């Protein structure tokens, strides 16, 4: 095989997509919600872009700067000005006020026929179905614990402290705040016995915390992972004592699978440690995770299919909520000015 260097010409047909075309294709494939998020992200990243909310059609020169005239103290209200017909303008503002008057006074300006009783009932049934199909707020962890707390015969101070602890739990059921932070400030009448009063309040907080930790789900109200797992142990477990030792001293060793080291320090056999470890896996490190609220996002359709009066189905896109983007006039002027630096 002979190798040589040289120049040659050949004809080929290729389809090359420009970066702008690729970006356009990516944007066209986005659904409505993703497109709205993309527009919001571009608005945050690019200060040159401005947007016009889709409230109506834009006129020519809508983006030009206009002088703002402040109304005087004796100026009439918007609804009190006369409807003046001017040949120089199309009186859009006056017709807009007339339209608002027809909406605010439907009895005088309504030209359509009044709905029948059947139509009113059908509309009421439709709204009732909408209310019935709304997603109900799921029961939170705090609601669930507070309902159980009503079963206990507690004095008012202990119940109030238990409520304070319940509503300071995080989404996983842990009490991250120290009990000292949940105590009320010492009243003025305590005077020089503030320390004794605070000691008494700490005992009350410990008592209330013990009540909360007896509630379901097991492990709630714990201040650490070890305490959470220990609260879930019951004396009836087969490896109750072994689990206590493993949780108290060897969680990190279990995480790193150092079973021979655990066996050497505790005297347990490898088989016993493995069986106890299986029971340990059934405990929940996050007892409140089952009550985490999950909201279903609203579904925004990209396409609507409607049936017209002639019985023909028509398909149209839903893009009325998307804003129109344009380049800010301020940056346009900066580009046109000769003294603008390249960095700007």
C-alpha positions in Angstrom: 0.0 0.0 0.0 1.5 3.3 -1.1 1.1 6.4 1.1 1.5 9.9 -0.3 0.7 13.5 0.5 -1.3 15.5 -1.9 -4.4 17.7 -2.5 -7.6 16.6 -4.1 -11.1 17.9 -4.6 -14.4 16.1 -4.0 -18.0 17.0 -3.9 -20.1 16.2 -0.8 -23.6 17.2 0.4 -24.0 17.7 4.2 -26.7 19.1 6.3 -25.2 21.3 9.0 -27.4 22.9 11.7 -26.3 26.2 13.0 -26.3 26.7 16.8 -29.2 29.1 16.5 -31.3 26.5 14.7 -30.4 23.8 17.3 -31.5 26.2 20.1 -34.8 26.9 18.2 -35.5 23.2 17.9 -34.8 22.6 21.6 -37.2 25.5 22.6 -39.9 24.3 20.2 -39.9 20.8 21.9 -40.4 22.2 25.4 -43.8 21.9 27.0 -45.6 25.0 28.3 -44.4 24.7 32.0 -40.8 24.0 30.9 -40.9 26.9 28.5 -42.0 29.3 31.2 -39.2 28.1 33.4 -36.7 28.6 30.5 -38.0 32.1 30.0 -37.7 33.0 33.7 -34.1 31.6 33.7 -33.2 33.7 30.6 -34.7 36.8 32.2 -32.5 36.3 35.3 -29.3 35.6 33.3 -29.7 38.2 30.5 -30.2 41.8 31.7 -30.8 42.9 28.0 -34.1 41.1 27.8 -37.4 42.6 28.9 -40.8 41.1 28.7 -44.3 42.1 28.0 -47.0 40.2 29.8 -49.6 38.7 27.5 -52.4 41.1 28.5 -53.2 42.3 25.1 -51.9 43.3 21.6 -48.9 45.6 21.5 -48.9 48.7 19.4 -46.1 50.1 17.4 -43.8 52.1 19.5 -45.0 50.5 22.7 -41.5 50.1 23.9 -40.5 53.7 23.4 -40.2 55.9 26.5 -43.2 58.2 27.3 -43.4 61.1 29.6 -45.3 60.4 32.8 -47.6 63.2 34.0 -48.4 63.2 37.7 -52.1 64.0 38.4 -52.8 67.1 40.4 -54.7 67.2 43.7 -57.8 68.4 41.9 -57.7 65.8 39.2 -60.9 63.7 38.6 -61.0 60.0 39.2 -60.7 57.7 36.3 -64.4 56.9 36.3 -65.4 60.6 36.6 -63.8 61.9 33.4 -66.0 62.6 30.5 -66.0 60.5 27.3 -64.5 63.0 24.8 -64.3 62.0 21.2 -61.1 63.1 19.6 -60.2 62.9 16.0 -56.5 62.7 16.7 -56.7 59.5 18.8 -58.7 56.3 18.7 -60.1 56.9 22.3 -59.0 53.5 23.5 -58.9 54.6 27.1 -62.5 56.0 27.0 -63.8 52.8 25.5 -62.0 50.8 28.1 -63.7 52.8 30.8 -67.0 52.2 29.1 -66.3 48.4 29.1 -65.5 48.6 32.8 -68.8 50.3 33.4 -70.7 47.5 31.7 -68.9 45.0 33.9 -69.5 46.9 37.1 -73.2 47.5 36.3 -74.4 44.3 34.7 -78.1 45.0 35.2 -78.0 48.2 33.0 -75.5 47.0 30.4 -76.2 43.3 30.1 -77.8 42.6 26.8 -77.8 38.8 26.9 -80.7 36.8 28.2 -80.6 35.8 31.8 -79.6 32.1 32.5 -82.4 29.7 33.2 -82.9 27.9 36.4 -81.5 24.7 34.9 -78.4 26.5 33.7 -77.8 28.0 37.2 -78.2 24.5 38.8 -75.8 23.0 36.2 -73.3 25.6 36.9 -73.6 25.1 40.7 -73.2 21.3 40.2 -70.1 21.9 38.1 -68.5 24.1 40.8 -69.4 21.6 43.5 -67.7 18.8 41.5 -64.6 21.0 41.2 -64.5 21.6 44.9 -65.1 17.9 45.6 -62.2 16.9 43.3 -59.7 19.3 44.9 -56.8 17.6 46.6 -57.3 17.6 50.4 -54.4 18.7 52.6 -52.7 15.6 54.0 -52.4 15.1 57.7 -49.1 16.5 58.9 -46.8 14.9 61.5 -47.7 17.7 64.0 -51.4 17.1 63.5 -51.0 13.4 64.0 -49.0 13.8 67.2 -51.2 16.5 68.6 -54.3 14.2 68.1 -52.6 11.5 70.1 -51.6 13.9 72.8 -55.2 14.5 73.6 -55.5 10.9 74.8 -53.1 11.6 77.7 -54.2 13.0 81.1 -51.7 15.8 81.5 -51.7 19.0 83.4 -51.8 22.3 81.5 -48.1 23.1 81.8 -46.9 19.7 80.6 -49.4 19.7 77.7 -48.3 23.2 76.6 -44.6 22.2 76.7 -45.4 19.0 74.8 -47.2 21.0 72.1 -44.2 23.3 71.9 -41.9 20.3 71.4 -44.2 18.8 68.8 -44.3 22.0 66.7 -40.5 22.3 66.8 -39.9 18.9 65.3 -38.4 18.8 61.8 -39.9 16.9 58.8 -38.1 13.7 59.9 -39.5 13.8 63.4 -36.3 14.9 65.1 -36.0 17.6 67.8 -33.1 19.7 66.5 -33.5 22.6 69.0 -32.1 22.2 72.5 -34.7 22.0 75.3 -33.2 25.1 76.8 -34.3 27.1 73.7 -38.0 26.0 74.2 -38.2 27.4 77.7 -40.2 30.5 78.3 -38.3 33.6 79.8 -38.4 33.8 83.5 -41.3 36.0 84.8 -40.6 39.2 86.7 -42.0 37.9 90.0 -39.3 35.2 90.2 -36.8 37.8 91.3 -33.6 36.1 92.6 -34.9 32.6 92.2 -34.5 32.5 88.4 -32.1 29.6 88.5 -34.4 27.4 90.6 -37.3 28.4 88.3 -35.3 27.4 85.2 -34.3 24.1 86.8 -38.0 23.3 87.4 -38.8 24.2 83.8 -36.1 21.9 82.5 -37.6 19.1 84.5 -41.0 19.9 83.0 -39.5 19.9 79.5 -37.8 16.5 80.1 -41.2 15.1 81.3 -43.0 16.5 78.2 -40.3 15.2 75.9 -40.7 11.7 77.4 -44.5 11.9 76.6 -43.8 12.9 73.0 -41.3 10.1 72.6 -44.1 7.6 73.6 -46.2 8.7 70.6 -46.5 7.0 67.3 -44.5 6.7 65.0 -41.8 5.1 67.2 -38.6 7.2 67.4 -40.3 10.6 67.1 -38.9 13.3 69.3 -35.4 11.9 69.2 -32.4 14.3 69.3 -30.0 12.0 67.5 -29.9 8.9 65.3 -28.9 6.7 68.2 -31.7 8.0 70.4 -34.2 7.5 67.5 -33.2 3.8 67.0 -33.1 3.1 70.8 -36.7 4.4 71.1 -37.8 1.9 68.5 -36.4 -1.1 70.4 -38.9 -3.2 72.4 -37.9 -5.8 75.1 -39.7 -8.5 73.1 -37.1 -8.4 70.3 -34.9 -11.5 69.9 -31.7 -9.6 69.9 -32.8 -6.7 72.1 -29.6 -6.6 74.2 -27.3 -7.1 71.2 -29.1 -4.3 69.3 -28.7 -1.9 72.3 -24.9 -2.5 72.3 -24.6 -2.2 68.5 -26.6 1.1 68.4 -24.9 2.6 71.3 -21.3 1.8 70.4 -20.9 0.4 66.9 -23.0 2.2 64.3 -20.0 3.5 62.5 -18.4 0.0 62.5 -21.6 -1.5 61.0 -21.6 1.2 58.4 -18.1 0.2 57.4 -18.8 -3.5 57.7 -16.2 -4.1 60.4 -17.8 -7.2 61.8 -14.7 -8.9 63.1 -13.8 -5.8 65.1 -17.3 -5.7 66.6 -17.1 -9.4 67.4 -13.7 -8.8 69.1 -14.9 -5.9 71.2 -18.4 -7.3 72.2 -17.8 -11.0 72.2 -20.7 -11.6 69.9 -20.3 -14.2 67.1 -20.4 -13.0 63.5 -23.6 -14.9 62.9 -25.3 -13.1 65.9 -24.1 -9.7 64.7 -25.4 -10.4 61.2 -28.8 -11.5 62.5 -29.0 -8.5 64.8 -28.0 -6.3 61.9 -31.0 -7.6 59.9 -33.3 -6.6 62.7 -31.6 -3.2 62.9 -32.4 -2.6 59.2 -36.1 -2.9 59.9 -36.0 0.3 62.1 -36.7 3.7 60.6 -34.0 6.3 60.9 -36.5 9.0 59.8 -39.8 8.2 61.5 -41.5 11.4 60.3 -40.6 10.9 56.6 -44.0 9.2 55.9 -45.8 12.5 56.7 -43.8 14.7 54.3 -46.3 16.7 52.3 -46.0 16.2 48.6 -48.0 18.6 46.4 -49.1 17.5 42.9 -48.2 20.2 40.4 -51.0 21.6 38.3 -51.2 20.2 34.7 -51.0 22.8 32.0 -52.1 21.3 28.6 -50.1 22.3 25.5 -52.9 21.5 23.1 -56.7 22.0 23.3 -59.2 20.1 21.2 -62.6 21.7 21.0 -65.7 21.0 19.1 -67.3 23.9 17.3 -71.0 24.5 16.6 -70.8 22.6 13.3 -69.5 19.5 15.1 -66.0 19.8 13.7 -63.0 19.3 16.1 -60.4 22.0 16.1 -57.0 21.9 17.6 -55.2 25.0 18.9 -52.1 25.6 21.0 -52.2 27.2 24.4 -49.6 29.9 24.4 -51.6 32.9 25.7 -49.8 32.9 29.0 -46.3 33.2 27.6 -44.8 36.7 27.7 -43.3 38.4 24.6 -39.6 39.1 24.9 -37.8 42.1 23.4 -34.4 43.9 23.8 -34.5 46.7 26.3 -34.5 50.2 24.8 -31.9 51.2 27.3 -29.4 48.7 25.9 -30.4 49.6 22.3 -29.3 53.2 22.9 -26.1 52.0 24.5 -25.3 50.0 21.3 -26.0 53.0 19.1 -23.9 55.5 21.1 -20.4 55.9 19.8 -18.8 56.4 23.2 -20.0 53.1 24.6 -17.0 50.9 25.6 -16.7 47.3 24.4 -16.9 46.0 28.0 -20.3 47.6 28.5 
